[in-house]
Amino acid sequence: MARHLNDIDKALICDDIESGLSLNQISIKRGFARRTVQRIAENLRNNVLITRKQGYGRPQLLNNSMKQFIKNLHNMNSFISSREIIEKLNKEFNLKVSRPTISRFLSSLGLITNLVLKKPLLRPVNIKKRFEICKNFLRMKDETLKKIIFSDEVKINLFTSDGARYVRHYPGERHNSKNIVPTVKHGGGCVMVWGCISYQGVGRLVFIENTITGAAYKQILAKNLRQSANEMGIESFIFIHDNDPKHTSGVVKDWIDAKEIDILPWPPQSPDLNPIEHIWAFIKK
């Protein structure tokens, strides 16, 4: 439904008319239909009052108290649905309204609807640790940052991804082969790999054939960590891996201590802070 022009809109259109702009130019400039601009021009030419008549148009269903009530409901619970708001509004004011009415009012507040973002439930102490390591990265000198080696393991599907995919197609082309993702029995299998990266580039990519344990992880580091650093041209490096149990196992800690490798402590539940995740996302494509 077209909205009414307010008095400010009409005054601006009148200014444009008096400045010599054409009706088409004003229509494009102000975003109103040419017929609307033409009507205001005719009223201006005939000295007709162009301000909006008081009470003109369909009265609003929601009064100020109802609007504030709805606003308070949302402020207390941003997940509340239009249906729940309607029920509470009816109970409080004995008023039945439609979902579009509620949606329009919420939109008028500047609210938008998005898919809910999900993230790990973090304790305050872990949130603080995440914040601290981010501040440490910002304070680090470039020379130090260039010495850091980030590592991680990841599972990569050989045929299709685990997640849902979307495709845009023309009507009648849903079953066109170009719009179909072929599948195989049992998902086509997957591989587990270990890798590492730094400012200087990428290190080795190691395929893991069996279940990885602390001892197996130690062997991966022993055969590939220093070698990756050498291939990336890093003489003295700082190593980062997350708090996976196999990473923090005694056999791995003992090996790291024996090799005098510098470790940068990593906050719990923080894989998203590791830049190697961007590499995994690229490989999975």
PyMOL commands that set and color helices and strands:
alter all, ss='L'
color gray80, all
select helices_A, chain A and resi 7-18+23-30+34-45+64-76+82-93+99-108+124-139+142-145+177-179+185-188+214-231+250-258+271-273+276-284
alter helices_A, ss='H'
color red, helices_A
select strands_A, chain A and resi 148-157+190-198+201-208+238-240+262-263
alter strands_A, ss='S'
color yellow, strands_A
deselect
rebuild
show_as cartoon
